[in-house]
C-alpha cells in the first residue's frame, strides 16, 4: 500500500508540473498592471486556474473554478485553458460575453453534454478585458462572469458586480447567455477576481453549537476594505495570513485562487 501510494503521489506531482506549465509564466505576467495572485491548490493539482493574454491593446484576465478539485479538476482546467486559447488567441473573439458564450458551447460539445453525455462538469468564470490606461489615469474595462462576482475597490468602498447565475457547461437543457458589461476605473482602484475556495473555508472559533463557520464573503469584504491602503504585496500577505489563521488545524476544503489588480 505504501508503494502504491508513493507511485500515485509521484504521478500527481508530475501532473502538477504539467499544470504549472500551462499557467501564465512570470514573463507573461509582466504585461499585467500591478497585481498579486494567491493560488493554493488543495490536492497538489487544482481545479482552479487563471489565464492571461494580450490582444489588440487589451489585456484579458480569467479566473475559473472548475467542477471538483485534484485530478478531475485539473483535467477540466487543462480543457478550459485550451478552449480559451482557441477562442481568444486563434479565433480572435475579443468580447467578454461572446467569449463565455463560446466557452459554454465548446465545453458542452467537448464533454458531449449536448448529446446526452453523462458528465455534468462545468466551470465558474470571471473574465475581464482591460484597456490601456488613459492620460487622466482612468482605465476602461469590459467583463463577463459565469456564477462568480467581480469586486471593485474604489475610494475605500467595495462594489460587487454579479455574473449570470449559471456556469459554463454543466447544465443540460438550460438556455444560457452571458452578456458584456463595462466599467471605468479610476487611478488606484482595485479589482478582485476569485474562486469560492476562500469564502467557503470552515475555521475560526467554534459557534455556540460547536460548529466552525465559513470564512464568508463579509469577512473577505472587511479584510480587503481594511487593507485598501496597503501596497498590493502587503495586502497579499494579509490575505494569506488571515486565511491560514482562520483555517487553523482544519483541512483546506477546496482550491484557493484570488487575483488582485490595481488600475
Secondary structure, 3 states (H helix, E strand, C coil): CHHHHHHHHHHHHHHHHHHHHHCCCHHHHCCCCCEEEEEECCCCCCCEEEEEEEECCEEEEEEEEECCCHHHHHHHHHHHHHHHHHHHHHCCCCCHHHHHHHHHHHHHHHCCHHHCCCCCCEEEEEEEEECCCCCCCCEEEEEEEECCEEEEEECCEEEEEECECCCEECCCCCCCCCCCEEEEECCCCEEEEECCCCCCCEEEEECCCCCEEECHHHHHHHHHHHCCCCCHHHHHHHHHHHHHHHHCCCCCCCCEEEEEEEC
